[in-house]
Amino acid sequence: MSYTITHKPELNTLIATFTQPFAVARDATAITKVLQQWLADTDGEVFYIADMRQVTISLQELTQGLTIAFRDPQSPYANPRLKTYTIGSDILIRMGGKAAAQRDQYGQVNMEIYASLEEALEKIQVRRASAR
């Protein structure tokens, strides 16, 4: 696998840091299983940060990743409790995040795109504070 998982229980947040060699079919499928289990084991709103700053993808990989993640009705991304924060500067990763959040065919999921881990964590803290 080309990722590491960090859990921040105080924020109910899971961070997956992806690295090269990134393989969409392998890594997206594996992280989907991790998220499904995490949602099954956790109550309330949960936050997932996909740190993709070290990854570049092709248009074919973007399409494949969006299909794997968002077309399956059983996908964890379809769960309204999951809030997804993507970090990345690669243009195709940013385009994919916007497509997932805005396009009907990808479910208009709860996904936001950020430039840094610190920015994403700050947004999660603000969201959690406002929910109290």
DSSP file (Angstrom, degrees, kcal/mol; ACC not computed):
  #  RESIDUE AA STRUCTURE BP1 BP2  ACC     N-H-->O    O-->H-N    N-H-->O    O-->H-N    TCO  KAPPA ALPHA  PHI   PSI    X-CA   Y-CA   Z-CA
    1    1 A M              0   0    0      0, 0.0    21,-0.1     0, 0.0     2,-0.0   0.000 360.0 360.0 360.0 146.7    0.0    0.0    0.0
    2    2 A S        +     0   0    0     21,-0.1    17,-2.9    17,-0.1     2,-0.3  -0.297 360.0  68.9-108.1  46.3    1.1    3.5   -0.8
    3    3 A Y  E     -A   18   0A   0     15,-0.3     2,-0.4    -2,-0.0    15,-0.2  -0.990  60.7-144.6-155.3 159.2   -0.4    5.2    2.3
    4    4 A T  E     -A   17   0A   0     13,-1.6    13,-2.6    -2,-0.3     2,-0.5  -0.948  18.9-137.3-123.4 150.0   -0.1    5.5    6.0
    5    5 A I  E     -A   16   0A   0     -2,-0.4     2,-0.4    11,-0.2    11,-0.2  -0.904  17.4-177.0-110.6 132.9   -3.0    6.0    8.4
    6    6 A T  E     -A   15   0A   0      9,-2.7     9,-3.4    -2,-0.5     2,-0.5  -0.997  11.9-154.0-125.0 133.4   -3.0    8.4   11.4
    7    7 A H  E     -A   14   0A   0     -2,-0.4     7,-0.2     7,-0.2     3,-0.1  -0.921   9.5-169.2-110.8 131.5   -5.9    8.5   13.7
    8    8 A K  E >>> +A   13   0A   0      5,-3.3     5,-2.0    -2,-0.5     3,-1.6  -0.817   7.8 180.0-115.1  87.2   -6.7   11.7   15.7
    9    9 A P  G >45S+     0   0    0      0, 0.0     3,-0.8     0, 0.0    -1,-0.1   0.809  76.5  64.5 -62.1 -30.1   -9.4   10.4   18.2
   10   10 A E  G 345S+     0   0    0      1,-0.3    -2,-0.0    -3,-0.1    -3,-0.0   0.733 114.9  32.7 -65.7 -19.6   -9.8   13.8   19.9
   11   11 A L  G <45S-     0   0    0     -3,-1.6    -1,-0.3     2,-0.2    36,-0.1   0.331 107.3-121.9-112.4   3.1  -11.1   15.1   16.5
   12   12 A N  T <<5 +     0   0    0     -3,-0.8    35,-2.4    -4,-0.5     2,-0.4   0.926  67.7 144.7  52.5  46.7  -12.8   11.8   15.4
   13   13 A T  E   < -Ab   8  47A   0     -5,-2.0    -5,-3.3    33,-0.2     2,-0.4  -0.938  42.6-162.0-126.1 137.0  -10.5   12.1   12.4
   14   14 A L  E     -Ab   7  48A   0     33,-2.5    35,-2.9    -2,-0.4     2,-0.5  -0.972  12.1-161.3-114.4 129.9   -8.7    9.6   10.2
   15   15 A I  E     -Ab   6  49A   0     -9,-3.4    -9,-2.7    -2,-0.4     2,-0.6  -0.958   4.8-168.1-115.6 124.5   -5.8   10.9    8.0
   16   16 A A  E     -Ab   5  50A   0     33,-2.9    35,-2.9    -2,-0.5     2,-0.7  -0.958   6.7-161.0-109.9 118.5   -4.5    8.8    5.1
   17   17 A T  E     -Ab   4  51A   0    -13,-2.6   -13,-1.6    -2,-0.6     2,-0.3  -0.886  12.2-155.6-101.5 112.5   -1.2   10.1    3.7
   18   18 A F  E     +A    3   0A   0     33,-2.5    36,-0.6    -2,-0.7     2,-0.3  -0.637  14.8 177.9 -91.8 144.1   -0.7    8.8    0.2
   19   19 A T        -     0   0    0    -17,-2.9    36,-0.1    -2,-0.3   -17,-0.1  -0.850  31.0 -53.7-134.3 170.0    2.7    8.5   -1.5
   20   20 A Q  S    S+     0   0    0     34,-0.3    35,-0.0    -2,-0.3     3,-0.0  -0.636 108.4  55.4 -81.6 148.8    4.1    7.2   -4.7
   21   21 A P  S    S+     0   0    0      0, 0.0     2,-0.5     0, 0.0    -1,-0.2   0.248  80.0 179.0 -80.9 117.8    3.9    4.7   -6.2
   22   22 A F        -     0   0    0     34,-0.2     2,-0.5    -4,-0.1    -2,-0.1  -0.745  10.6-171.0 -89.1 126.6    0.1    5.4   -6.0
   23   23 A A     >  -     0   0    0     -2,-0.5     4,-3.3     1,-0.2     5,-0.5  -0.958  11.4-155.3-120.2 111.0   -2.1    2.8   -7.7
   24   24 A V  H  >>S+     0   0    0     -2,-0.5     4,-2.5     1,-0.2     5,-0.6   0.910  90.9  47.2 -54.2 -52.8   -5.7    4.0   -7.8
   25   25 A A  H  >5S+     0   0    0      1,-0.2     4,-1.1     2,-0.2    -1,-0.2   0.924 120.8  37.9 -59.3 -45.7   -7.3    0.5   -8.0
   26   26 A R  H  >5S+     0   0    0      2,-0.2     4,-1.9     3,-0.1    -2,-0.2   0.959 123.9  37.3 -70.1 -52.4   -5.3   -0.9   -5.1
   27   27 A D  H  X5S+     0   0    0     -4,-3.3     4,-2.5     2,-0.2     5,-0.2   0.884 116.8  48.8 -75.7 -39.8   -5.1    2.1   -2.8
   28   28 A A  H  X5S+     0   0    0     -4,-2.5     4,-1.7    -5,-0.5    -1,-0.2   0.901 113.8  48.0 -66.6 -39.3   -8.6    3.5   -3.3
   29   29 A T  H  X<S+     0   0    0     -4,-1.1     4,-1.5    -5,-0.6    -2,-0.2   0.916 112.8  48.6 -65.7 -42.7  -10.1    0.1   -2.8
   30   30 A A  H  X S+     0   0    0     -4,-1.9     4,-1.8     1,-0.2    -2,-0.2   0.916 111.9  47.2 -65.1 -44.2   -8.0   -0.5    0.4
   31   31 A I  H  X S+     0   0    0     -4,-2.5     4,-2.6     1,-0.2    -1,-0.2   0.838 106.1  59.8 -69.5 -30.4   -8.9    2.9    1.9
   32   32 A T  H  X S+     0   0    0     -4,-1.7     4,-2.4    -5,-0.2    -1,-0.2   0.911 105.8  48.3 -60.2 -42.0  -12.6    2.3    1.1
   33   33 A K  H  X S+     0   0    0     -4,-1.5     4,-2.1     2,-0.2    -2,-0.2   0.894 110.4  51.3 -65.6 -39.9  -12.5   -0.8    3.3
   34   34 A V  H  X S+     0   0    0     -4,-1.8     4,-2.4     1,-0.2    -2,-0.2   0.929 111.9  47.1 -61.6 -45.5  -10.7    1.1    6.1
   35   35 A L  H  X S+     0   0    0     -4,-2.6     4,-2.6     2,-0.2     5,-0.2   0.887 109.3  53.4 -65.6 -39.8  -13.4    3.8    6.0
   36   36 A Q  H  X S+     0   0    0     -4,-2.4     4,-1.9     1,-0.2    -1,-0.2   0.929 112.4  44.5 -60.6 -45.0  -16.3    1.3    6.0
   37   37 A Q  H  X S+     0   0    0     -4,-2.1     4,-1.8     2,-0.2    -2,-0.2   0.909 112.3  52.0 -65.9 -41.7  -14.9   -0.4    9.1
   38   38 A W  H  X S+     0   0    0     -4,-2.4     4,-0.8     1,-0.2    -2,-0.2   0.906 109.9  48.7 -62.8 -42.5  -14.2    2.9   10.8
   39   39 A L  H >< S+     0   0    0     -4,-2.6     3,-0.5     1,-0.2    -1,-0.2   0.882 110.8  51.4 -64.0 -37.9  -17.8    4.1   10.1
   40   40 A A  H 3< S+     0   0    0     -4,-1.9    -1,-0.2     1,-0.2    -2,-0.2   0.831 115.6  41.9 -66.6 -31.4  -19.2    0.8   11.5
   41   41 A D  H 3< S+     0   0    0     -4,-1.8     2,-0.4    -5,-0.1    -1,-0.2   0.486 108.4  69.1 -94.2  -4.4  -17.1    1.2   14.6
   42   42 A T    <<  -     0   0    0     -4,-0.8     2,-0.3    -3,-0.5     4,-0.1  -0.913  65.8-143.7-124.8 142.2  -17.6    4.9   15.3
   43   43 A D        +     0   0    0     -2,-0.4    -2,-0.0     2,-0.1    -3,-0.0  -0.675  60.3   4.4 -97.7 155.7  -20.7    6.9   16.3
   44   44 A G  S    S-     0   0    0     -2,-0.3     2,-0.2     2,-0.1    -2,-0.1  -0.133 108.9 -11.4  75.5-166.7  -21.6   10.4   15.1
   45   45 A E        -     0   0    0     37,-0.1     2,-0.3    83,-0.0    37,-0.2  -0.494  65.6-165.6 -72.0 134.0  -19.9   12.6   12.5
   46   46 A V  E     - c   0  82A   0     35,-2.7    37,-2.6    -2,-0.2     2,-0.4  -0.927   7.6-144.6-125.5 150.0  -16.5   11.4   11.4
   47   47 A F  E     -bc  13  83A   0    -35,-2.4   -33,-2.5    -2,-0.3     2,-0.4  -0.925   9.6-168.9-120.4 136.7  -13.8   13.2    9.4
   48   48 A Y  E     -bc  14  84A   0     35,-2.8    37,-3.1    -2,-0.4     2,-0.6  -0.989   3.6-163.8-126.8 124.5  -11.5   11.8    6.8
   49   49 A I  E     -bc  15  85A   0    -35,-2.9   -33,-2.9    -2,-0.4     2,-0.8  -0.941   2.8-162.8-108.7 120.8   -8.5   13.6    5.4
   50   50 A A  E     -bc  16  86A   0     35,-2.5    37,-2.8    -2,-0.6     2,-1.1  -0.879   8.6-160.2-101.0 102.1   -7.0   12.3    2.2
   51   51 A D  E     +bc  17  87A   0    -35,-2.9   -33,-2.5    -2,-0.8     3,-0.3  -0.729  24.1 161.5 -88.0 101.7   -3.5   13.9    2.1
   52   52 A M    >   +     0   0    0     35,-3.0     3,-1.7    -2,-1.1    38,-0.2   0.068  32.2 117.3-108.5  20.9   -2.6   13.6   -1.6
   53   53 A R  T 3  S+     0   0    0      1,-0.3    -1,-0.2    35,-0.2    36,-0.1   0.773  77.9  48.9 -64.1 -25.9    0.2   16.2   -1.7
   54   54 A Q  T 3  S+     0   0    0    -36,-0.6     2,-0.4    -3,-0.3   -34,-0.3   0.337 101.0  84.4 -94.3   8.0    2.8   13.6   -2.7
   55   55 A V    <   -     0   0    0     -3,-1.7     2,-0.4   -36,-0.1    35,-0.3  -0.887  50.4-172.3-118.5 139.2    0.8   12.1   -5.5
   56   56 A T        -     0   0    0     -2,-0.4     2,-0.3    33,-0.1   -34,-0.2  -0.967  15.9-168.2-120.9 147.0    0.2   12.9   -9.1
   57   57 A I        -     0   0    0     -2,-0.4    35,-0.2   -33,-0.0     2,-0.2  -0.881  17.5-122.5-132.3 161.6   -2.4   11.1  -11.2
   58   58 A S     >  -     0   0    0     -2,-0.3     4,-2.3     1,-0.1     5,-0.1  -0.525  35.3-106.0 -93.9 168.1   -3.4   10.8  -14.8
   59   59 A L  H  > S+     0   0    0      1,-0.2     4,-2.3     2,-0.2     5,-0.2   0.888 123.0  53.4 -61.2 -38.9   -6.8   11.6  -16.2
   60   60 A Q  H  > S+     0   0    0      1,-0.2     4,-2.4     2,-0.2    -1,-0.2   0.910 109.0  48.3 -62.4 -42.8   -7.5    7.8  -16.5
   61   61 A E  H  > S+     0   0    0      2,-0.2     4,-2.9     1,-0.2    -2,-0.2   0.877 109.3  53.9 -66.1 -36.9   -6.6    7.3  -12.8
   62   62 A L  H  X S+     0   0    0     -4,-2.3     4,-2.6     2,-0.2     5,-0.2   0.949 111.0  44.9 -60.1 -49.8   -8.9   10.2  -11.8
   63   63 A T  H  X S+     0   0    0     -4,-2.3     4,-2.0     1,-0.2    -2,-0.2   0.915 114.8  48.4 -61.5 -44.3  -11.8    8.7  -13.6
   64   64 A Q  H  X S+     0   0    0     -4,-2.4     4,-2.6     2,-0.2    -1,-0.2   0.915 112.2  49.1 -62.8 -44.1  -11.1    5.2  -12.2
   65   65 A G  H  X S+     0   0    0     -4,-2.9     4,-2.7     1,-0.2     5,-0.2   0.909 110.4  49.6 -63.9 -43.4  -10.7    6.6   -8.6
   66   66 A L  H  X S+     0   0    0     -4,-2.6     4,-2.6     2,-0.2     5,-0.4   0.899 112.2  49.2 -62.7 -39.8  -14.0    8.6   -8.8
   67   67 A T  H  X S+     0   0    0     -4,-2.0     4,-1.6    -5,-0.2     5,-0.5   0.936 113.3  45.6 -64.3 -47.4  -15.8    5.5  -10.1
   68   68 A I  H  < S+     0   0    0     -4,-2.6     4,-0.3     1,-0.2    -2,-0.2   0.929 121.5  37.9 -61.0 -45.7  -14.4    3.3   -7.3
   69   69 A A  H  < S+     0   0    0     -4,-2.7     8,-0.4    -5,-0.2    -2,-0.2   0.858 129.5  20.9 -77.6 -36.3  -15.1    5.8   -4.6
   70   70 A F  H  < S+     0   0    0     -4,-2.6    -3,-0.2    -5,-0.2    -2,-0.2   0.584 105.5  66.7-120.3 -10.2  -18.4    7.3   -5.6
   71   71 A R  S  < S+     0   0    0     -4,-1.6    -3,-0.1    -5,-0.4    -4,-0.1   0.765  81.5  85.3 -85.7 -24.6  -20.4    5.2   -7.9
   72   72 A D  S >  S-     0   0    0     -5,-0.5     3,-2.1    -4,-0.3     6,-0.2  -0.658  70.4-147.8 -79.8 122.0  -21.1    2.4   -5.5
   73   73 A P  T 3  S+     0   0    0      0, 0.0    -1,-0.1     0, 0.0     5,-0.0   0.727 100.1  56.1 -63.4 -18.9  -24.2    3.1   -3.3
   74   74 A Q  T 3  S+     0   0    0      3,-0.0     5,-0.1     5,-0.0    -2,-0.1   0.403  80.9 125.3 -89.8   2.0  -22.5    1.1   -0.5
   75   75 A S    X   -     0   0    0     -3,-2.1     3,-1.6     1,-0.1     4,-0.3  -0.295  69.8-127.9 -60.4 142.2  -19.4    3.4   -0.6
   76   76 A P  G >  S+     0   0    0      0, 0.0     3,-1.4     0, 0.0     6,-0.3   0.792 108.1  67.7 -61.9 -24.9  -18.4    5.0    2.6
   77   77 A Y  G 3  S+     0   0    0     -8,-0.4    33,-0.4     1,-0.3     7,-0.1   0.706  92.3  59.8 -68.6 -18.4  -18.4    8.3    0.8
   78   78 A A  G <  S+     0   0    0     -3,-1.6    -1,-0.3    -6,-0.2    -3,-0.1   0.585  81.3 103.3 -82.2 -11.0  -22.2    8.0    0.4
   79   79 A N    X   -     0   0    0     -3,-1.4     3,-1.7    -4,-0.3    -5,-0.0  -0.612  68.7-146.6 -75.6 121.5  -22.6    7.9    4.2
   80   80 A P  T 3  S+     0   0    0      0, 0.0    -1,-0.2     0, 0.0    -3,-0.0   0.685  95.4  64.9 -65.0 -16.0  -23.8   11.3    5.4
   81   81 A R  T 3  S+     0   0    0    -36,-0.1   -35,-2.7     2,-0.0     2,-0.5   0.714  86.2  85.8 -76.3 -20.1  -21.8   10.9    8.6
   82   82 A L  E <   -c   46   0A   0     -3,-1.7     2,-0.5    -6,-0.3    28,-0.4  -0.722  58.4-169.8 -89.6 124.6  -18.5   11.0    6.7
   83   83 A K  E     -c   47   0A   0    -37,-2.6   -35,-2.8    -2,-0.5     2,-0.4  -0.967  12.2-154.5-112.4 122.8  -17.0   14.4    5.9
   84   84 A T  E     -cd  48 111A   0     26,-3.2    28,-2.1    -2,-0.5     2,-0.5  -0.839  12.6-173.2-107.9 132.5  -14.0   14.2    3.5
   85   85 A Y  E     -cd  49 112A   0    -37,-3.1   -35,-2.5    -2,-0.4     2,-0.4  -0.985   9.8-161.3-122.8 118.5  -11.2   16.7    3.3
   86   86 A T  E     -cd  50 113A   0     26,-3.4    28,-3.1    -2,-0.5     2,-0.5  -0.857   1.5-161.8-104.5 134.7   -8.8   16.3    0.4
   87   87 A I  E     +cd  51 114A   0    -37,-2.8   -35,-3.0    -2,-0.4     2,-0.3  -0.963  35.8 115.2-114.1 127.5   -5.3   17.9    0.5
   88   88 A G        -     0   0    0     26,-1.8   -35,-0.2    -2,-0.5    28,-0.1  -0.907  47.3-155.6 178.0 154.9   -3.5   18.3   -2.8
   89   89 A S        +     0   0    0     -2,-0.3     2,-0.1   -37,-0.2   -36,-0.1   0.541  60.7 113.7-115.7 -14.8   -2.1   20.6   -5.3
   90   90 A D     >  -     0   0    0    -35,-0.3     4,-2.3   -38,-0.2     3,-0.3  -0.398  69.3-132.7 -59.6 130.5   -2.1   18.4   -8.4
   91   91 A I  H  > S+     0   0    0      1,-0.2     4,-2.3     2,-0.2    -1,-0.1   0.857 103.8  50.1 -58.4 -38.9   -4.6   19.9  -10.8
   92   92 A L  H  > S+     0   0    0      2,-0.2     4,-2.4   -35,-0.2    -1,-0.2   0.859 109.2  51.3 -71.6 -33.6   -6.4   16.5  -11.5
   93   93 A I  H  > S+     0   0    0     -3,-0.3     4,-2.2     2,-0.2    -2,-0.2   0.923 112.1  47.0 -66.2 -42.6   -6.7   15.7   -7.8
   94   94 A R  H  X S+     0   0    0     -4,-2.3     4,-2.0     2,-0.2    -2,-0.2   0.898 112.4  50.0 -65.3 -39.8   -8.3   19.2   -7.2
   95   95 A M  H  X S+     0   0    0     -4,-2.3     4,-2.6    -5,-0.2    -2,-0.2   0.907 110.0  51.3 -63.6 -41.8  -10.6   18.6  -10.2
   96   96 A G  H  X S+     0   0    0     -4,-2.4     4,-2.5     1,-0.2    -2,-0.2   0.899 108.6  50.7 -63.5 -41.3  -11.6   15.2   -8.9
   97   97 A G  H  X S+     0   0    0     -4,-2.2     4,-1.7     2,-0.2    -1,-0.2   0.907 111.9  47.2 -62.3 -42.3  -12.5   16.7   -5.5
   98   98 A K  H  X S+     0   0    0     -4,-2.0     4,-1.8     2,-0.2     5,-0.3   0.903 111.5  51.3 -66.3 -40.8  -14.6   19.4   -7.0
   99   99 A A  H  X S+     0   0    0     -4,-2.6     4,-2.8     1,-0.2     7,-0.3   0.920 109.1  50.6 -62.3 -43.4  -16.4   16.8   -9.3
  100  100 A A  H  < S+     0   0    0     -4,-2.5     9,-1.9     1,-0.2     8,-0.2   0.868 115.6  42.9 -62.7 -36.2  -17.2   14.6   -6.3
  101  101 A A  H  < S+     0   0    0     -4,-1.7    -1,-0.2     7,-0.3    -2,-0.2   0.744 126.9  28.2 -81.3 -24.2  -18.6   17.5   -4.4
  102  102 A Q  H  < S+     0   0    0     -4,-1.8     2,-0.4    -5,-0.1    -2,-0.2   0.691  98.1  84.8-114.0 -22.2  -20.6   19.1   -7.3
  103  103 A R    ><> -     0   0    0     -4,-2.8     5,-1.6    -5,-0.3     3,-1.3  -0.706  61.5-145.3 -96.0 134.1  -21.6   16.4   -9.8
  104  104 A D  G > 5S+     0   0    0     -2,-0.4     3,-2.0     1,-0.3    -1,-0.1   0.871  98.9  63.9 -56.8 -39.8  -24.7   14.3   -9.4
  105  105 A Q  G 3 5S+     0   0    0      1,-0.3    -1,-0.3     2,-0.1    -5,-0.1   0.711 107.5  42.6 -64.1 -18.3  -23.0   11.3  -11.0
  106  106 A Y  G < 5S-     0   0    0     -3,-1.3     3,-0.5    -7,-0.3    -1,-0.3   0.248 119.5-107.5-110.8  11.0  -20.5   11.2   -8.0
  107  107 A G  T < 5 -     0   0    0     -3,-2.0    -3,-0.2     1,-0.2    -2,-0.1   0.443  39.8-100.5  86.8   0.8  -23.2   11.8   -5.4
  108  108 A Q      < -     0   0    0     -5,-1.6    -7,-0.3    -9,-0.3    -1,-0.2   0.941  60.4-165.4  46.0  56.5  -22.3   15.4   -4.5
  109  109 A V        -     0   0    0     -9,-1.9     2,-1.7    -3,-0.5   -31,-0.1  -0.154  31.9 -92.1 -72.3 164.3  -20.5   14.1   -1.4
  110  110 A N  S    S+     0   0    0    -33,-0.4   -26,-3.2   -28,-0.4     2,-0.4  -0.605  73.4 143.0 -76.4  86.6  -19.3   16.1    1.6
  111  111 A M  E     -d   84   0A   0     -2,-1.7     2,-0.3   -28,-0.2   -26,-0.2  -0.994  27.3-178.1-135.3 135.9  -15.9   16.9    0.3
  112  112 A E  E     -d   85   0A   0    -28,-2.1   -26,-3.4    -2,-0.4     2,-0.4  -0.940  18.5-136.7-128.7 154.0  -13.7   19.9    0.6
  113  113 A I  E     +d   86   0A   0     -2,-0.3     2,-0.3   -28,-0.2   -26,-0.2  -0.928  23.5 177.2-117.2 134.5  -10.2   20.6   -0.8
  114  114 A Y  E     -d   87   0A   0    -28,-3.1   -26,-1.8    -2,-0.4     3,-0.1  -0.875  33.6-136.0-132.8 163.1   -7.3   22.3    1.0
  115  115 A A  S    S+     0   0    0     -2,-0.3     2,-0.3   -28,-0.2   -28,-0.1   0.683  86.3  28.1 -91.4 -21.4   -3.7   23.1    0.4
  116  116 A S     >  -     0   0    0      1,-0.1     4,-1.8   -28,-0.1     5,-0.1  -0.962  69.0-124.6-142.7 157.0   -2.4   22.0    3.8
  117  117 A L  H  > S+     0   0    0     -2,-0.3     4,-2.8     1,-0.2     5,-0.2   0.893 112.8  56.3 -63.5 -41.2   -3.0   19.5    6.6
  118  118 A E  H  > S+     0   0    0      1,-0.2     4,-2.2     2,-0.2    -1,-0.2   0.898 106.3  50.0 -59.8 -41.7   -3.1   22.3    9.1
  119  119 A E  H  > S+     0   0    0      2,-0.2     4,-2.1     1,-0.2    -1,-0.2   0.916 111.9  47.3 -64.0 -43.9   -5.8   24.1    7.2
  120  120 A A  H  X S+     0   0    0     -4,-1.8     4,-2.0     2,-0.2    -2,-0.2   0.922 112.5  49.1 -64.3 -44.4   -8.0   20.9    7.0
  121  121 A L  H  X S+     0   0    0     -4,-2.8     4,-2.4     1,-0.2    -1,-0.2   0.883 109.5  52.7 -63.4 -37.9   -7.5   20.2   10.7
  122  122 A E  H  X S+     0   0    0     -4,-2.2     4,-2.3    -5,-0.2    -1,-0.2   0.916 108.2  50.4 -63.0 -43.0   -8.4   23.8   11.6
  123  123 A K  H  X S+     0   0    0     -4,-2.1     4,-2.5     1,-0.2    -2,-0.2   0.886 110.1  50.6 -62.7 -38.9  -11.6   23.5    9.6
  124  124 A I  H  X S+     0   0    0     -4,-2.0     4,-2.7     2,-0.2     5,-0.2   0.925 109.6  50.2 -64.6 -43.9  -12.5   20.3   11.4
  125  125 A Q  H  X S+     0   0    0     -4,-2.4     4,-2.3     1,-0.2    -2,-0.2   0.914 111.9  47.9 -60.4 -43.2  -11.9   21.9   14.8
  126  126 A V  H  X S+     0   0    0     -4,-2.3     4,-2.3     2,-0.2    -1,-0.2   0.922 112.5  48.9 -63.4 -44.8  -14.2   24.8   13.8
  127  127 A R  H  X S+     0   0    0     -4,-2.5     4,-1.2     1,-0.2    -2,-0.2   0.917 112.5  47.4 -62.5 -43.9  -16.9   22.5   12.5
  128  128 A R  H  X S+     0   0    0     -4,-2.7     4,-0.6     1,-0.2    -1,-0.2   0.892 112.0  50.5 -64.3 -40.2  -16.8   20.4   15.7
  129  129 A A  H >< S+     0   0    0     -4,-2.3     3,-0.7     1,-0.2    -2,-0.2   0.889 110.2  49.2 -65.6 -39.4  -16.9   23.5   17.9
  130  130 A S  H 3< S+     0   0    0     -4,-2.3    -1,-0.2     1,-0.2    -2,-0.2   0.728 104.8  59.9 -73.4 -20.5  -19.9   24.9   16.1
  131  131 A A  H 3<        0   0    0     -4,-1.2    -1,-0.2     1,-0.2    -2,-0.2   0.640 360.0 360.0 -80.6 -14.3  -21.8   21.6   16.3
  132  132 A R    <<        0   0    0     -3,-0.7    -1,-0.2    -4,-0.6    -2,-0.1   0.481 360.0 360.0 -79.4 360.0  -21.6   21.7   20.2
